[in-house]
Amino acid sequence: MSLKKWIALIVSMMMVLGCLTACASAPAETAATAEPEATQEAVAAEPEATAEPITLVFWHTYGDGEEEQLKNVVLPMWNELHPEITIEAVRQDGGQYHEMIVTSFGTGQSPDVARIDIVNTAAYAAQGGLTALSDYEDFAALKDTFLEGPLSTNLYQGGYYGLPLDTNCKAAVINTAIMSELGIEGAPATMEEFIAAAETRGTYSLNVSGVGDWDLYPYFWLFGGSLTDEGFTKASGYLDGAASVAAIQTMLDLHAKKVFTIRDVDGTVDAWDGINSEYAMFFEGPWFFGSYEEKLSQGIIAATIPTYNGRSASVVGGENIAVFATSKHADAAYEFAKFMTSEAVQLAMLEKGQLPVLKSLVDNETVLNNPVWSVYMKQLESASARIPSPNNEQIKQVWSDAMTEIFVNGGDVQTTLTAAAQQMDALLG
């Protein structure tokens, strides 16, 4: 027992003795109100009621406006709720951030909690650098509040090693004037409608930047392809399955018919420039619109990616928030992570363009009243994560090499995808 508790106990015993002495000559009703045990309990517990002040180090890569919002709006909200826990927010260089985190695992200089790229979460978990947040009792209920795409990027070997913090995806960017020339007013409802119109134009109507995962995954998924099983454990039978072969063949056919161009293959004008005069549509993230008023005044609008065979598809980007395994205050860090995903904080960061990760905010008034945010939040409901694996970089390379072989070198689709699936299996195993 600590010295403080001994003192508290002695004091309480003296109070009890004093009370018993007084009660000997007091009326019965007065004696009944003494409650010495309750007094003892309260005094003894008092030293434990005051939490020790602690400081959590929070690494992030927010831009200027986002950092300002964090310091001036978000952290004051935290301080009001948890005055005993100080957040030391440290902005890091985005270009060196990944290397800094990996190095910190070996030096013991990791932060308590950090904003990290979704594609690196599994890799950090595999290195033993992150705390499995799914081990907390309240996680099961908490996970149901997040959009599935962003949430899944935290998955590694059956556990969740972070919470979604901010998100993005690709949606359709539409030149309404060129789309009108194709006989479609506004955005096409289906890819079937768009393809039928674009086939008659005689020049490319849709631009794809390259053959990488971020570029081609939305089309691959849209046309029915799949990379792995649901648990991200096996590519064979999926990447090289009949549906995936058909999806790639559809893209090849559309490329041959000049419905869409792949800039890195054809050397055509970049979509960001070409959307103003050459292309009717391309898929891009919300950053394309910036201050969207100018784009809208030019007839450039955001729309959900048109459905194909009744379904839309996209790819998830963004950042997670993770608690580091070396933190001496993991429970407090977890509380901060949850706080950063709360509705109040998510809406505060939305003001700076950080799309929220909560299901409850898809139909939020602030979101719905914005012609860009509302589209991307709706698109997130059909957006999928890239394979959450410690070997993400190698998997990306396998995909890119396979697509180069098919689209540039004219390689056989089935043969190439089978070889790629086998390589991915080794990386997923």
C-alpha positions as a Markdown table, in Angstrom:
| # | Residue | x | y | z |
|---|---|---|---|---|
| 1 | Met | 0.0 | 0.0 | 0.0 |
| 2 | Ser | 1.3 | 3.4 | -0.9 |
| 3 | Leu | 2.2 | 6.1 | 1.7 |
| 4 | Lys | -0.8 | 8.2 | 0.6 |
| 5 | Lys | -3.2 | 5.3 | 1.1 |
| 6 | Trp | -1.8 | 4.6 | 4.6 |
| 7 | Ile | -2.3 | 8.2 | 5.5 |
| 8 | Ala | -5.8 | 8.2 | 4.1 |
| 9 | Leu | -6.6 | 5.0 | 6.1 |
| 10 | Ile | -5.2 | 6.5 | 9.3 |
| 11 | Val | -7.2 | 9.7 | 8.8 |
| 12 | Ser | -10.4 | 7.8 | 8.1 |
| 13 | Met | -9.9 | 5.6 | 11.2 |
| 14 | Met | -9.5 | 8.6 | 13.4 |
| 15 | Met | -12.7 | 10.0 | 11.9 |
| 16 | Val | -14.5 | 6.8 | 12.7 |
| 17 | Leu | -13.2 | 6.8 | 16.3 |
| 18 | Gly | -14.3 | 10.4 | 16.7 |
| 19 | Cys | -17.7 | 9.7 | 15.2 |
| 20 | Leu | -18.2 | 6.7 | 17.6 |
| 21 | Thr | -17.3 | 8.9 | 20.6 |
| 22 | Ala | -19.7 | 11.6 | 19.5 |
| 23 | Cys | -22.4 | 9.0 | 18.8 |
| 24 | Ala | -22.3 | 7.7 | 22.3 |
| 25 | Ser | -24.1 | 10.8 | 23.6 |
| 26 | Ala | -26.0 | 11.8 | 20.5 |
| 27 | Pro | -29.7 | 11.1 | 19.7 |
| 28 | Ala | -30.4 | 7.9 | 17.8 |
| 29 | Glu | -31.4 | 9.7 | 14.5 |
| 30 | Thr | -28.1 | 11.6 | 14.5 |
| 31 | Ala | -26.1 | 8.4 | 15.0 |
| 32 | Ala | -27.8 | 6.8 | 12.0 |
| 33 | Thr | -26.5 | 9.4 | 9.6 |
| 34 | Ala | -22.7 | 9.0 | 10.3 |
| 35 | Glu | -21.8 | 6.5 | 7.5 |
| 36 | Pro | -18.1 | 6.1 | 8.4 |
| 37 | Glu | -17.4 | 3.4 | 5.8 |
| 38 | Ala | -18.5 | 5.7 | 3.0 |
| 39 | Thr | -16.2 | 8.5 | 4.3 |
| 40 | Gln | -13.3 | 6.1 | 4.4 |
| 41 | Glu | -13.9 | 4.9 | 0.9 |
| 42 | Ala | -14.1 | 8.4 | -0.5 |
| 43 | Val | -10.9 | 9.6 | 1.2 |
| 44 | Ala | -8.9 | 6.5 | 0.2 |
| 45 | Ala | -10.0 | 6.8 | -3.4 |
| 46 | Glu | -9.3 | 10.4 | -3.8 |
| 47 | Pro | -5.6 | 10.2 | -4.8 |
| 48 | Glu | -6.5 | 7.8 | -7.6 |
| 49 | Ala | -9.2 | 10.0 | -9.1 |
| 50 | Thr | -6.6 | 12.5 | -10.4 |
| 51 | Ala | -4.9 | 11.1 | -13.6 |
| 52 | Glu | -1.2 | 11.8 | -14.1 |
| 53 | Pro | -0.6 | 14.3 | -16.9 |
| 54 | Ile | 0.9 | 12.7 | -20.0 |
| 55 | Thr | 2.1 | 13.8 | -23.4 |
| 56 | Leu | 1.4 | 11.9 | -26.7 |
| 57 | Val | 3.6 | 12.5 | -29.7 |
| 58 | Phe | 1.5 | 12.6 | -32.9 |
| 59 | Trp | 3.2 | 12.5 | -36.3 |
| 60 | His | 1.4 | 13.7 | -39.4 |
| 61 | Thr | 2.0 | 15.0 | -42.9 |
| 62 | Tyr | -0.9 | 17.5 | -43.1 |
| 63 | Gly | -0.5 | 20.5 | -45.5 |
| 64 | Asp | -0.5 | 24.1 | -44.3 |
| 65 | Gly | -4.3 | 24.5 | -44.2 |
| 66 | Glu | -4.9 | 21.2 | -42.6 |
| 67 | Glu | -2.2 | 21.7 | -40.0 |
| 68 | Glu | -3.8 | 25.1 | -39.1 |
| 69 | Gln | -7.1 | 23.4 | -38.7 |
| 70 | Leu | -5.6 | 20.8 | -36.5 |
| 71 | Lys | -3.9 | 23.3 | -34.2 |
| 72 | Asn | -6.6 | 25.9 | -34.0 |
| 73 | Val | -9.8 | 23.8 | -34.1 |
| 74 | Val | -9.2 | 20.1 | -33.5 |
| 75 | Leu | -6.7 | 20.1 | -30.7 |
| 76 | Pro | -8.6 | 22.7 | -28.6 |
| 77 | Met | -11.6 | 20.3 | -28.8 |
| 78 | Trp | -9.3 | 17.5 | -27.5 |
| 79 | Asn | -7.9 | 19.7 | -24.7 |
| 80 | Glu | -11.3 | 20.5 | -23.4 |
| 81 | Leu | -12.2 | 16.8 | -23.2 |
| 82 | His | -8.8 | 15.6 | -21.9 |
| 83 | Pro | -6.9 | 18.4 | -20.2 |
| 84 | Glu | -4.7 | 15.7 | -18.6 |
| 85 | Ile | -3.3 | 14.5 | -22.0 |
| 86 | Thr | -1.3 | 16.9 | -24.1 |
| 87 | Ile | -0.9 | 16.2 | -27.8 |
| 88 | Glu | 2.5 | 17.1 | -29.3 |
| 89 | Ala | 1.6 | 17.3 | -33.0 |
| 90 | Val | 4.8 | 17.1 | -35.2 |
| 91 | Arg | 4.5 | 17.7 | -38.9 |
| 92 | Gln | 6.9 | 15.5 | -40.9 |
| 93 | Asp | 8.3 | 15.7 | -44.4 |
| 94 | Gly | 6.0 | 13.6 | -46.6 |
| 95 | Gly | 8.9 | 12.6 | -49.0 |
| 96 | Gln | 10.9 | 11.0 | -46.2 |
| 97 | Tyr | 8.0 | 10.0 | -44.0 |
| 98 | His | 7.9 | 6.3 | -44.8 |
| 99 | Glu | 11.6 | 5.9 | -44.2 |
| 100 | Met | 11.4 | 7.8 | -41.0 |
| 101 | Ile | 8.7 | 5.5 | -39.6 |
| 102 | Val | 10.5 | 2.3 | -40.6 |
| 103 | Thr | 13.8 | 3.6 | -39.1 |
| 104 | Ser | 11.9 | 4.5 | -35.9 |
| 105 | Phe | 11.0 | 0.9 | -35.3 |
| 106 | Gly | 14.6 | 0.0 | -34.9 |
| 107 | Thr | 15.7 | 3.0 | -32.8 |
| 108 | Gly | 12.8 | 3.1 | -30.4 |
| 109 | Gln | 12.0 | 6.7 | -31.4 |
| 110 | Ser | 8.6 | 6.1 | -32.8 |
| 111 | Pro | 5.7 | 8.4 | -32.0 |
| 112 | Asp | 2.8 | 7.3 | -29.8 |
| 113 | Val | 0.3 | 7.7 | -32.7 |
| 114 | Ala | 0.6 | 8.7 | -36.4 |
| 115 | Arg | -1.2 | 9.5 | -39.6 |
| 116 | Ile | 0.0 | 6.9 | -42.1 |
| 117 | Asp | -0.7 | 6.1 | -45.8 |
| 118 | Ile | -3.2 | 3.3 | -46.2 |
| 119 | Val | -0.9 | 1.3 | -48.4 |
| 120 | Asn | 1.8 | 1.1 | -45.7 |
| 121 | Thr | -0.4 | 0.0 | -42.7 |
| 122 | Ala | 0.0 | -3.7 | -43.3 |
| 123 | Ala | 3.7 | -3.4 | -43.8 |
| 124 | Tyr | 4.2 | -1.6 | -40.5 |
| 125 | Ala | 2.0 | -4.1 | -38.7 |
| 126 | Ala | 4.1 | -7.0 | -40.2 |
| 127 | Gln | 7.2 | -5.3 | -38.7 |
| 128 | Gly | 5.6 | -5.4 | -35.3 |
| 129 | Gly | 5.5 | -1.6 | -35.2 |
| 130 | Leu | 1.7 | -1.1 | -34.6 |
| 131 | Thr | -0.8 | -2.0 | -31.9 |
| 132 | Ala | -3.7 | -4.2 | -33.0 |
| 133 | Leu | -6.7 | -1.9 | -32.2 |
| 134 | Ser | -9.1 | -4.8 | -32.8 |
| 135 | Asp | -8.0 | -6.2 | -29.5 |
| 136 | Tyr | -9.9 | -3.4 | -27.7 |
| 137 | Glu | -13.3 | -4.4 | -26.4 |
| 138 | Asp | -15.1 | -1.5 | -28.0 |
| 139 | Phe | -13.6 | -2.1 | -31.5 |
| 140 | Ala | -16.3 | -4.4 | -32.8 |
| 141 | Ala | -18.9 | -1.7 | -32.4 |
| 142 | Leu | -16.6 | 1.0 | -33.5 |
| 143 | Lys | -15.7 | -0.7 | -36.8 |
| 144 | Asp | -19.3 | -0.7 | -37.9 |
| 145 | Thr | -19.3 | 3.1 | -38.0 |
| 146 | Phe | -16.7 | 3.2 | -40.9 |
| 147 | Leu | -17.1 | 2.9 | -44.6 |
| 148 | Glu | -15.9 | -0.6 | -45.6 |
| 149 | Gly | -13.3 | 0.5 | -48.2 |
| 150 | Pro | -11.3 | 2.7 | -45.9 |
| 151 | Leu | -11.7 | 0.3 | -43.0 |
| 152 | Ser | -10.3 | -2.7 | -44.9 |
| 153 | Thr | -7.0 | -0.9 | -45.5 |
| 154 | Asn | -6.2 | -1.5 | -41.8 |
| 155 | Leu | -6.6 | -5.3 | -42.0 |
| 156 | Tyr | -3.6 | -7.6 | -41.5 |
| 157 | Gln | -3.7 | -11.3 | -40.7 |
| 158 | Gly | -7.2 | -11.0 | -39.3 |
| 159 | Gly | -6.5 | -7.9 | -37.1 |
| 160 | Tyr | -7.0 | -4.2 | -37.6 |
| 161 | Tyr | -3.9 | -2.1 | -37.0 |
| 162 | Gly | -5.4 | 1.3 | -37.4 |
| 163 | Leu | -8.5 | 3.3 | -37.9 |
| 164 | Pro | -9.5 | 5.1 | -41.1 |
| 165 | Leu | -8.7 | 8.8 | -40.7 |
| 166 | Asp | -9.3 | 10.5 | -44.0 |
| 167 | Thr | -10.1 | 9.1 | -47.4 |
| 168 | Asn | -10.5 | 9.6 | -51.1 |
| 169 | Cys | -11.2 | 7.7 | -54.2 |
| 170 | Lys | -11.6 | 8.1 | -57.9 |
| 171 | Ala | -14.8 | 9.4 | -59.4 |
| 172 | Ala | -15.7 | 10.5 | -63.0 |
| 173 | Val | -14.6 | 13.9 | -64.2 |
| 174 | Ile | -17.0 | 15.0 | -67.0 |
| 175 | Asn | -16.6 | 17.6 | -69.7 |
| 176 | Thr | -20.3 | 18.3 | -70.3 |
| 177 | Ala | -19.8 | 20.0 | -73.6 |
| 178 | Ile | -18.0 | 17.1 | -75.2 |
| 179 | Met | -20.4 | 14.6 | -73.5 |
| 180 | Ser | -23.3 | 16.6 | -75.1 |
| 181 | Glu | -21.6 | 16.1 | -78.5 |
| 182 | Leu | -21.9 | 12.4 | -77.9 |
| 183 | Gly | -25.6 | 12.8 | -77.3 |
| 184 | Ile | -25.4 | 12.5 | -73.5 |
| 185 | Glu | -26.5 | 15.3 | -71.3 |
| 186 | Gly | -24.5 | 15.6 | -68.1 |
| 187 | Ala | -23.0 | 12.4 | -66.9 |
| 188 | Pro | -23.8 | 9.0 | -68.5 |
| 189 | Ala | -25.7 | 6.7 | -66.2 |
| 190 | Thr | -24.0 | 3.6 | -67.5 |
| 191 | Met | -20.8 | 2.6 | -69.2 |
| 192 | Glu | -22.8 | 0.8 | -71.8 |
| 193 | Glu | -24.4 | 4.1 | -72.8 |
| 194 | Phe | -21.1 | 5.9 | -72.9 |
| 195 | Ile | -19.3 | 3.2 | -74.9 |
| 196 | Ala | -22.0 | 3.0 | -77.5 |
| 197 | Ala | -21.8 | 6.8 | -78.0 |
| 198 | Ala | -18.0 | 7.0 | -77.9 |
| 199 | Glu | -17.5 | 4.2 | -80.4 |
| 200 | Thr | -19.0 | 6.5 | -83.1 |
| 201 | Arg | -16.8 | 9.5 | -82.3 |
| 202 | Gly | -13.6 | 8.2 | -84.0 |
| 203 | Thr | -11.2 | 9.6 | -81.4 |
| 204 | Tyr | -10.5 | 8.9 | -77.8 |
| 205 | Ser | -13.2 | 10.0 | -75.4 |
| 206 | Leu | -11.8 | 8.6 | -72.1 |
| 207 | Asn | -8.2 | 8.9 | -70.8 |
| 208 | Val | -6.3 | 6.5 | -68.5 |
| 209 | Ser | -3.1 | 7.8 | -67.1 |
| 210 | Gly | -1.1 | 4.6 | -67.0 |
| 211 | Val | -1.1 | 0.9 | -66.3 |
| 212 | Gly | -0.4 | 1.1 | -62.5 |
| 213 | Asp | -2.8 | -0.1 | -59.8 |
| 214 | Trp | -4.2 | 3.3 | -59.0 |
| 215 | Asp | -4.8 | 4.0 | -62.7 |
| 216 | Leu | -6.3 | 0.7 | -63.9 |
| 217 | Tyr | -7.8 | -1.0 | -60.9 |
| 218 | Pro | -11.1 | 1.0 | -61.2 |
| 219 | Tyr | -11.6 | -0.2 | -64.8 |
| 220 | Phe | -10.5 | -3.7 | -64.0 |
| 221 | Trp | -13.1 | -4.0 | -61.2 |
| 222 | Leu | -15.7 | -2.1 | -63.1 |
| 223 | Phe | -15.6 | -4.6 | -66.0 |
| 224 | Gly | -15.8 | -7.5 | -63.6 |
| 225 | Gly | -12.3 | -8.4 | -62.6 |
| 226 | Ser | -11.0 | -9.4 | -59.2 |
| 227 | Leu | -7.5 | -9.5 | -57.7 |
| 228 | Thr | -7.8 | -12.0 | -54.8 |
| 229 | Asp | -10.2 | -13.7 | -52.5 |
| 230 | Glu | -12.0 | -11.6 | -49.9 |
| 231 | Gly | -9.3 | -12.2 | -47.3 |
| 232 | Phe | -6.5 | -11.0 | -49.6 |
| 233 | Thr | -4.8 | -14.4 | -49.3 |
| 234 | Lys | -4.8 | -15.8 | -52.8 |
| 235 | Ala | -4.7 | -14.4 | -56.3 |
| 236 | Ser | -4.8 | -17.7 | -58.3 |
| 237 | Gly | -8.3 | -18.4 | -59.5 |
| 238 | Tyr | -9.2 | -14.7 | -59.2 |
| 239 | Leu | -6.7 | -12.5 | -61.0 |
| 240 | Asp | -6.4 | -15.2 | -63.7 |
| 241 | Gly | -10.1 | -16.3 | -63.5 |
| 242 | Ala | -12.5 | -16.1 | -66.4 |
| 243 | Ala | -14.1 | -12.9 | -65.2 |
| 244 | Ser | -10.7 | -11.2 | -64.9 |
| 245 | Val | -9.6 | -12.3 | -68.3 |
| 246 | Ala | -12.9 | -11.0 | -69.7 |
| 247 | Ala | -12.4 | -7.7 | -67.9 |
| 248 | Ile | -8.9 | -7.2 | -69.5 |
| 249 | Gln | -10.2 | -8.2 | -72.9 |
| 250 | Thr | -13.0 | -5.6 | -72.6 |
| 251 | Met | -10.4 | -2.9 | -71.9 |
| 252 | Leu | -8.3 | -4.1 | -74.9 |
| 253 | Asp | -11.3 | -4.0 | -77.2 |
| 254 | Leu | -12.3 | -0.5 | -76.0 |
| 255 | His | -8.7 | 0.7 | -76.5 |
| 256 | Ala | -8.7 | -0.8 | -80.0 |
| 257 | Lys | -12.0 | 1.0 | -80.8 |
| 258 | Lys | -10.5 | 4.3 | -79.6 |
| 259 | Val | -13.0 | 4.6 | -76.8 |
| 260 | Phe | -10.2 | 5.1 | -74.3 |
| 261 | Thr | -6.5 | 5.8 | -74.5 |
| 262 | Ile | -3.8 | 5.0 | -72.0 |
| 263 | Arg | -1.4 | 8.0 | -71.9 |
| 264 | Asp | 1.7 | 6.0 | -71.0 |
| 265 | Val | 1.0 | 3.5 | -73.8 |
| 266 | Asp | -0.2 | 5.9 | -76.6 |
| 267 | Gly | 1.7 | 9.1 | -75.7 |
| 268 | Thr | -1.6 | 11.0 | -75.8 |
| 269 | Val | -2.4 | 14.2 | -74.0 |
| 270 | Asp | -2.6 | 14.0 | -70.2 |
| 271 | Ala | -6.2 | 13.8 | -68.9 |
| 272 | Trp | -5.8 | 16.9 | -66.7 |
| 273 | Asp | -5.1 | 19.0 | -69.8 |
| 274 | Gly | -7.1 | 17.0 | -72.3 |
| 275 | Ile | -10.4 | 17.1 | -70.3 |
| 276 | Asn | -10.7 | 20.7 | -71.3 |
| 277 | Ser | -10.8 | 20.1 | -75.0 |
| 278 | Glu | -10.3 | 16.4 | -76.0 |
| 279 | Tyr | -11.8 | 14.0 | -73.6 |
| 280 | Ala | -15.4 | 13.6 | -72.5 |
| 281 | Met | -14.4 | 11.8 | -69.2 |
| 282 | Phe | -11.7 | 10.4 | -67.0 |
| 283 | Phe | -11.5 | 9.1 | -63.5 |
| 284 | Glu | -9.6 | 11.1 | -60.9 |
| 285 | Gly | -9.5 | 12.0 | -57.2 |
| 286 | Pro | -11.2 | 15.1 | -55.5 |
| 287 | Trp | -8.0 | 17.1 | -55.6 |
| 288 | Phe | -8.6 | 17.7 | -59.3 |
| 289 | Phe | -11.3 | 20.1 | -58.5 |
| 290 | Gly | -9.5 | 22.3 | -56.0 |
| 291 | Ser | -11.7 | 25.3 | -55.7 |
| 292 | Tyr | -14.5 | 23.6 | -57.7 |
| 293 | Glu | -16.3 | 26.8 | -58.7 |
| 294 | Glu | -13.9 | 27.4 | -61.5 |
| 295 | Lys | -14.2 | 23.9 | -62.9 |
| 296 | Leu | -18.0 | 24.0 | -62.7 |
| 297 | Ser | -18.0 | 27.3 | -64.5 |
| 298 | Gln | -16.1 | 25.6 | -67.4 |
| 299 | Gly | -18.7 | 22.8 | -67.6 |
| 300 | Ile | -16.4 | 20.3 | -65.8 |
| 301 | Ile | -18.4 | 18.4 | -63.2 |
| 302 | Ala | -17.9 | 15.4 | -60.9 |
| 303 | Ala | -20.1 | 12.3 | -61.1 |
| 304 | Thr | -20.0 | 8.8 | -59.8 |
| 305 | Ile | -18.4 | 6.4 | -62.2 |
| 306 | Pro | -21.0 | 5.0 | -64.5 |
| 307 | Thr | -22.2 | 1.5 | -63.8 |
| 308 | Tyr | -21.3 | -1.5 | -65.9 |
| 309 | Asn | -23.6 | -4.5 | -65.7 |
| 310 | Gly | -25.4 | -2.6 | -62.9 |
| 311 | Arg | -22.5 | -1.8 | -60.6 |
| 312 | Ser | -20.0 | 1.0 | -60.1 |
| 313 | Ala | -16.4 | 0.6 | -58.8 |
| 314 | Ser | -13.5 | 2.7 | -57.7 |
| 315 | Val | -10.2 | 2.5 | -55.7 |
| 316 | Val | -9.7 | 3.8 | -52.2 |
| 317 | Gly | -6.9 | 6.2 | -51.2 |
| 318 | Gly | -6.2 | 8.1 | -48.0 |
| 319 | Glu | -4.6 | 7.8 | -44.6 |
| 320 | Asn | -5.1 | 5.8 | -41.4 |
| 321 | Ile | -4.3 | 6.7 | -37.8 |
| 322 | Ala | -2.4 | 4.0 | -35.9 |
| 323 | Val | -1.0 | 3.5 | -32.4 |
| 324 | Phe | 2.6 | 2.5 | -32.3 |
| 325 | Ala | 3.6 | -0.6 | -30.4 |
| 326 | Thr | 6.3 | 1.2 | -28.4 |
| 327 | Ser | 3.9 | 3.8 | -27.0 |
| 328 | Lys | 4.0 | 3.9 | -23.2 |
| 329 | His | 0.4 | 5.3 | -23.3 |
| 330 | Ala | -1.3 | 3.0 | -25.8 |
| 331 | Asp | -4.7 | 3.3 | -24.2 |
| 332 | Ala | -4.6 | 7.1 | -24.3 |
| 333 | Ala | -3.2 | 7.0 | -27.9 |
| 334 | Tyr | -6.2 | 4.8 | -28.8 |
| 335 | Glu | -8.6 | 7.3 | -27.3 |
| 336 | Phe | -6.9 | 10.1 | -29.4 |
| 337 | Ala | -7.2 | 7.9 | -32.5 |
| 338 | Lys | -11.0 | 7.4 | -31.8 |
| 339 | Phe | -11.3 | 11.2 | -31.2 |
| 340 | Met | -9.8 | 11.9 | -34.6 |
| 341 | Thr | -12.4 | 9.8 | -36.3 |
| 342 | Ser | -15.3 | 11.3 | -34.4 |
| 343 | Glu | -18.0 | 13.2 | -36.3 |
| 344 | Ala | -17.0 | 16.6 | -34.9 |
| 345 | Val | -13.3 | 16.2 | -36.0 |
| 346 | Gln | -14.2 | 14.6 | -39.3 |
| 347 | Leu | -16.4 | 17.6 | -40.2 |
| 348 | Ala | -13.7 | 20.1 | -39.0 |
| 349 | Met | -11.2 | 18.5 | -41.3 |
| 350 | Leu | -13.7 | 18.3 | -44.1 |
| 351 | Glu | -13.6 | 22.1 | -44.2 |
| 352 | Lys | -10.0 | 21.6 | -45.5 |
| 353 | Gly | -11.0 | 19.0 | -48.1 |
| 354 | Gln | -10.3 | 15.8 | -46.0 |
| 355 | Leu | -13.1 | 13.5 | -46.9 |
| 356 | Pro | -14.6 | 11.7 | -43.8 |
| 357 | Val | -14.6 | 8.0 | -43.3 |
| 358 | Leu | -17.9 | 7.6 | -41.4 |
| 359 | Lys | -21.0 | 6.1 | -42.8 |
| 360 | Ser | -23.0 | 8.6 | -40.8 |
| 361 | Leu | -21.6 | 11.5 | -42.8 |
| 362 | Val | -22.3 | 10.3 | -46.3 |
| 363 | Asp | -25.7 | 12.1 | -46.2 |
| 364 | Asn | -24.5 | 14.9 | -43.9 |
| 365 | Glu | -25.9 | 18.3 | -45.0 |
| 366 | Thr | -22.4 | 19.8 | -45.4 |
| 367 | Val | -21.5 | 17.0 | -47.7 |
| 368 | Leu | -24.7 | 17.0 | -49.7 |
| 369 | Asn | -24.5 | 20.7 | -50.3 |
| 370 | Asn | -21.1 | 20.4 | -52.0 |
| 371 | Pro | -21.3 | 19.2 | -55.6 |
| 372 | Val | -17.8 | 17.6 | -55.4 |
| 373 | Trp | -17.7 | 16.1 | -51.9 |
| 374 | Ser | -21.2 | 14.6 | -52.2 |
| 375 | Val | -20.1 | 12.7 | -55.4 |
| 376 | Tyr | -16.9 | 11.3 | -53.8 |
| 377 | Met | -18.6 | 10.3 | -50.6 |
| 378 | Lys | -21.3 | 8.5 | -52.7 |
| 379 | Gln | -18.5 | 6.8 | -54.8 |
| 380 | Leu | -16.8 | 5.6 | -51.7 |
| 381 | Glu | -19.7 | 3.2 | -51.1 |
| 382 | Ser | -18.5 | 1.2 | -54.1 |
| 383 | Ala | -14.8 | 1.8 | -53.8 |
| 384 | Ser | -12.3 | -1.0 | -52.9 |
| 385 | Ala | -9.0 | -1.1 | -51.2 |
| 386 | Arg | -5.8 | -2.1 | -52.9 |
| 387 | Ile | -4.4 | -5.3 | -51.5 |
| 388 | Pro | -3.4 | -4.6 | -47.8 |
| 389 | Ser | -0.2 | -6.5 | -47.7 |
| 390 | Pro | 3.3 | -5.9 | -46.3 |
| 391 | Asn | 4.5 | -6.7 | -49.9 |
| 392 | Asn | 2.3 | -4.0 | -51.4 |
| 393 | Glu | 5.2 | -2.4 | -53.5 |
| 394 | Gln | 6.1 | -5.8 | -55.0 |
| 395 | Ile | 2.5 | -6.6 | -55.7 |
| 396 | Lys | 2.1 | -3.2 | -57.5 |
| 397 | Gln | 5.1 | -4.1 | -59.6 |
| 398 | Val | 3.7 | -7.5 | -60.6 |
| 399 | Trp | 0.5 | -5.8 | -61.7 |
| 400 | Ser | 2.2 | -3.1 | -63.6 |
| 401 | Asp | 4.5 | -5.5 | -65.4 |
| 402 | Ala | 1.6 | -7.7 | -66.4 |
| 403 | Met | -0.4 | -4.8 | -67.8 |
| 404 | Thr | 2.7 | -3.5 | -69.7 |
| 405 | Glu | 3.1 | -7.0 | -71.2 |
| 406 | Ile | -0.6 | -7.0 | -72.3 |
| 407 | Phe | -1.2 | -3.5 | -73.4 |
| 408 | Val | 2.3 | -2.6 | -74.7 |
| 409 | Asn | 3.8 | -5.8 | -75.8 |
| 410 | Gly | 0.6 | -7.6 | -76.9 |
| 411 | Gly | 1.0 | -10.5 | -74.5 |
| 412 | Asp | -1.6 | -13.2 | -74.2 |
| 413 | Val | -4.1 | -12.2 | -71.5 |
| 414 | Gln | -4.6 | -15.6 | -69.9 |
| 415 | Thr | -1.0 | -16.6 | -69.9 |
| 416 | Thr | 0.1 | -13.2 | -68.5 |
| 417 | Leu | -2.5 | -13.1 | -65.8 |
| 418 | Thr | -1.8 | -16.7 | -64.7 |
| 419 | Ala | 1.9 | -15.9 | -64.3 |
| 420 | Ala | 1.1 | -12.7 | -62.4 |
| 421 | Ala | -1.4 | -14.6 | -60.1 |
| 422 | Gln | 1.3 | -17.1 | -59.2 |
| 423 | Gln | 3.8 | -14.3 | -58.4 |
| 424 | Met | 1.2 | -12.6 | -56.2 |
| 425 | Asp | 0.4 | -15.8 | -54.4 |
| 426 | Ala | 4.0 | -16.0 | -53.3 |
| 427 | Leu | 3.9 | -12.4 | -52.0 |
| 428 | Leu | 0.5 | -12.9 | -50.3 |
| 429 | Gly | 1.6 | -16.2 | -48.6 |
